[in-house]
Each structure stands twice: as C-alpha cells, then as structure tokens.
C-alpha cells in the first residue's frame, strides 16, 4: 500500500538555538531584578532588547554572556549549559562590546593592538604570539568600520564614536558565533550615531556572527536588519518576537508607563511621547 505521506514536503526545521533561557531569575540583595524569563535566540537572528532603566537589559546580557550567574533557571548558550562547561572556553565564541569593556582598554595602546589582543581574549599584548593573518584581520576589521586612518593612533585620542567602533571591531576579532552589544549608541553625537547605525546595518546583513543581541535605550538607534525585539519592564517580558509586533504604541506605552507613538520611516522606528490633542 502506498504511503500517503511519502510525497508530502517535510517541514523546514527551525534554525538551532544560539541562546535559550528557561525560568531565568536573577536576584540581588533579596530583590528580583530579572525574571522569571523565557527566551530563545536562533541562528541567523538579530535581536534588540529594549526597556526602561532598571528593566534588566544589561543583567540579561551579562547572564547570556556568561559573566553573571543566575539565581535560578537554565541558560544554554551555543549548545552548552552555563555551569556544566568551562565558561572561559565558551566565552571565546562570544564577542562583547560595552562601555565596561571600553573602560578596561589602555588609552596608550593603538586600536590595531587592542583589536589584536582580543584574538586570545586578552587586553594586553604581552603574553601571546600573533601571526601575520591575525594582524591582517585586525586591520581589516578596523578598515571595515572606517577606522583605517586612526588604527595606529593612541586609543585615548580617539573620539567617542571611534572608540565605540574600535570596541566592536575588537569583539569581532575572534570571529564569534554570538555578538553582544550593550548600548553601542550611548553618548554618541548625531553623526557618530548614524555612522554606527550604518555599520551595524551592514553587520546585521552578514552571515557571521550567527546571532547578534543589541541592548538599546532608544528605538531610533535600532539598525535596519534587526528583525526581532525583546521588550522588558521591571525585569519581566512585556513582549518578544518579530520587531513590528513588539514596537507598537500599545506595548511601548505599557512598558514605559506613558503614552507612546511609534512611526516607521526608511526601515527604522521612531518613538515619542504622544501629545494630547490640546497640545497639538
């Protein structure tokens, strides 16, 4: 007897999870600052994490970056469970750019040296041997981010935007599977912010890293190509999923506890407080 299912197409399998958290809770000083939270980031996805101050965005990033131990729940990153593997080795497959990382970089070293040191997850060039391929990759990453002209200048003399792009180049140096960006647009002027958004748009379109998670305070800083969003408030998930279903007037109003209007222009979202009819 013929099999009636023989010619039916096999459904596409979803991409494998890069990050998977279940029942995640983080408490500090007896207070819950994050969770319980369920969240999955799959290969090929670019996520933005949004929410008011104190909503748990950076705490979440630190947890999936294997820098912060959760109080409860499980954290699986790149197929391995936090606590059951050597986190030092797994972190080599995770690139992180943040103000905390920038603060650790010596201002007298050059961007090319600082990017090079990330090859071995270090911040100093003293203990490791680097190949010509390593040096070429470091310069190529800097050039790709528009920093070729300052690659040999002291890091401390760079502008805020140049320092931020240096830290991103550094995070990309080991060719990570997962890239974590904590408020990359913070403290940048308009020109530096827009240049960075262009860079991140290109990065979102690339095949590597396999997944990117970006934390931002501002809707207008989300680069095109980031198609998923996680919205937090008071440590809990307000919404998660395709970005157009999350960045809505209703959901942002709920998260920020004020009337918010969202507009989309040229592939980017813009948010502002809704003006009362009497003020318009």
N, C-alpha and C positions, 0 to 999 in steps of 0.2 A: 504494500500500500504506500503511495507517495506521501512524503512528509509535507503537510500543509504549510509548515513554517520554513521549508527549505529555501524558498526564493525570497523570503522577506528580508529586507535590509536589516543588518544588525545596527542597533542604535549606537551612535558615537559615544565612546566612553568620555566622561569629563576629564579634563587635564588633572594630573596628580596634585594633591595639596602641597603647597610650599610651607604654609603656616596653618596650623589647626589648633585652636584653643577650645577647651571644653570646661565649663563650670569654673572659669578662671576668677579668682578672688585675690585681691591684694589689700591687706590691712596694714595700717601703721598707727602706732600709739592707741591701739584698740578701736580705731575707726576704719571702716571700709572705704577705700579711695577708688576702688575699681571692682566692678563685677557685682554679681556673677555674670559672666560674659561668654557667649559662644560666637566663634568667628572662624571663617576659612578663607584663605587666600590661595588661589590656584595658579599653576604655571601659566604665564602669559598675561596675568592680570596686573593692572596698575591701580592702586588704591590710594585715596586720600582720606585721612582721618581728621575730622572737624569736631569742634565743640567749644563751649566757653572755657575760660580759665578754670582750672580745678576739676575738669571733667574726666581726667585720667588719660589724656592723649599720650603724653611723654612717658607715663608709667607703663602704658601698654607697649609702647615702642621699646622701652628698656627691657620689658619682660620677653618679648619675642626676639630681641637682640641678645638674649641670654646673659644680660647684665644684672637682672633683678629677679630674685627668687620669689615665686608666687606663694601666697599664703595657702591657697587651696586650688584644686583643679589641675588640669594637664596642659602642657604646652609642647606641641610637636612642631619641629622646625626642620625642613629638608629631610623628612622621613625619620628623624630621630627624636626621642622624647627627652626633654630637659630633665636632668637629674639621673639619667641612665647612660649618658655618654660623656666623653671628655669634652666639656664645653669649650675649652681653649682651642681644640682642633676644629670643632664645628664653627666657631666664630670666624675662622679663616675663610669660610664660604659666605660670610655676611659682611657687607660693606655698610659703614655707618658714617654719616656726615651730620654734625650737630655743633652748636656753639660750645658744648662741653669738650668735644674733640678739638676744636679750634684753639681752645684755651690751653691745651697741652702742647701745642706746637711752638717750638723755639723761634722767636722772631728773627734771629740772625741767620737761620738756615734759609736756603732758597726753595722756591716751590718745587723745582725738579728733585731736590734732595728729599723734601718732605713727602712727595708722592712716591718716590723710590722706596722709602723706608716701609711703606705700607705693604710692600711685597712680602715682608716677613712679620706683619702685624706689630711693627715697632714704631717708635717716634724719633729714634736716634739712629744715625748711620754707622755707628762704631763697630757693631758686633757681627755684621753679616757681609757676605760677598755678593756683589751684584754683577750680572752679566751684561754684555752689550745689548742683548734683547730687552733686558729689564730697563736699561736706560732709554732705549728707543721707545718702549711702551710708555714710560713716564712722560717723555717729551711729547709723544703723540697725543696722549690724553690731555695734556695742558694746551697743546695747539688746537685740539678739537673743541676746547672750551674757550678759545680766544685768548689764551694766556701765553702764547709763544713769545711775545715781546717782553714779558716780565719773568720768564721761567728762571732766570739766573740772578734776579734781584732779591735782596733780603725780604723774607715774608712779612716782616714788620712794617715795611714801607708800602705795602700794597693797600689799595682801597678796600673797603668792606666787601664790595661785590667781588673783587679779585680774590680776596681771602676765602670767600664762600665758595667760589668756583674751584679754587685750589683744593678745598676740603672734599668737594665732590669728586674731583679727579683722583684724589688720594683714596677715596672709598672704592673707586672703580679699578684701582691698580691691580688687585689680586683676581680680577675677573669674577666677582662674586655671583652666586646664584640668587641671593636676596640682597636688595639695596634698601636701606632705611634712611630717610631724610627727615630730620627734625627741624621744622620751621625754616627751610632754606631761604625764604624771602624776608625773614625778620631783620630789621634795622637797615634795609637797603633803600636807597632813593629810587625814584621812579625809573630812571634809565637803567640802573643796575638790576632792578626787579624785572623789568621787561626783557632785558638781555638774558637773565637767568631763566625766565619762563620759556624763551625760545630754545635755550639749551636743553631744558627738561622735556620740552615737546619732542625734540629730536631723540632724546634718550628713551622716552616712552615708546617711540616707534621702533626702536632697535630690538633685535632678538634677545640680547643679553643686557642686563640681568634677567633671569627667568621671571622674577616678580619684583615690584617696587612698591613700597609703602611710604607715603609722604604725609607728614603731620603739618597742618597749617591752621592759622587763626583766621585767615581771610579767604573768602570764596573767590575773590578776583585773582588770587595767586595760584589757582589750580590750573596747571597747563593742559591744553588740549591733549587727548590721548590717555588721560587718567579717567577711566570709564566706570570705576566703582568707588563708592563712598561709604564710610562708616561714620555715623553721627552720634556723638556721645553727649551726655549731660549728667552731671552729678555721679559719674562713674558707671552709668548704665547706658545701654544701647537704645537710642531713640529710633534709629533706622539703619539698615545696611542693605546694599545691593547696587544695581545699576545707578549711575550718578544722577540721571534725570529723574529717578523715582525718589531719591533722597533729598536732593536740593530743591525742595518745594517751599512755597510760602508757609504752608501749614506746619511742616516738620521743623523748619528753622525757627518759626515762631514759638513752637513748643520747647525747643532746645534752649533758646536764648531768652525766653520769657518776655518777649516784646514783639510787637507786630513787625514782621519782616516781609519784604517784597523781593523776589528773585527775578532777574532778567537774564536772558541768554543772547549774547552777541558774538559773532565770529568764533563760535565754538567754545566760548568761555562764559562762565556765570558771573553775575554781579549782584550783590545783595546790599540792601539798605533798609533802614527803619521806615516803615510805612507812615507817610504823613497823613494826619487827619484831614478830612475834607475841608475844614475851616482854615487849614494852613496852606492849602494848595492854591 
